[in-house]
Amino acid sequence: MLATGLPANVLHEAWRARRPDGTAAVLAIGTANPATSVLQDEYTDWYFRVTNSEHLSELKTKMKRICT
């Protein structure tokens, strides 16, 4: 319901009509830094070490070339 009369009252009522009563909630979405992160430069060595595939030197060299 808008007030009639002075322009200030009309503007105030229009402003209040568009605003909710009560408090607002904020939802925050972010990223975490995991403790077990691996740098991209070290990823190939780490991957082949973890998967026990260090004997595949040609594949390791190719993957290093792709990842860097």
N, C-alpha and C positions, 0 to 999 in steps of 0.2 A: 504494500500500500504506500503510494507516494504522497508526500505532504504537498499541500497547495499553499501558495503564498510567496514568501521571499525566496529568491533564487538560491540563497545559501542553504535554506532548509530543504529545498528540492534536491540539490546536489548531495547534501549529507544523507538524505533518505535513499537516494539512488546508490550511493556508495555503500551504505549499510546493507542494502538488499542483495548486493553481489558478494558480500563477505560472509563466510560461515561463522557461526557462533562456536566457541570452544577452542580447544587446543589443536595443534596440527601434529602429525606424526611424520617422521623422516625415515625413509628406507635407504640405507647406504649399501652400495654394492662395490666391492673392491677386489683387489688381488692380494694374495699372500706371497711372501717369499719363503719357499720351502727350504728346510735345512739341508736337504739332499740335492740341491741344484748342481748342475754340471755346466761349465762354460762351453760354448760352441767349439772353441778351438781344441778343447780337451775331450770332446764327446767321442770321437772315433776311438781314441786310445782306451777310454773308459768302457765303451761298448764292447770292444773286442776282448778286453780283460775280463769283464763281468760274464760274458758268454763263453769264455774259454775258447776263443777262436783266434788267438794271436798267431797261430800257424798259417792262417790264410793271408799272407802278406800282400798278394796282388789285390785282393778284395779290399783290404785295409787301406792300401795306397789309393785305390779308386774312390773309396768313401771319403778319405781325407780331402781329396781334390774336389769332390762334390760339396762337402760341408763347409769349406773355407772360401 
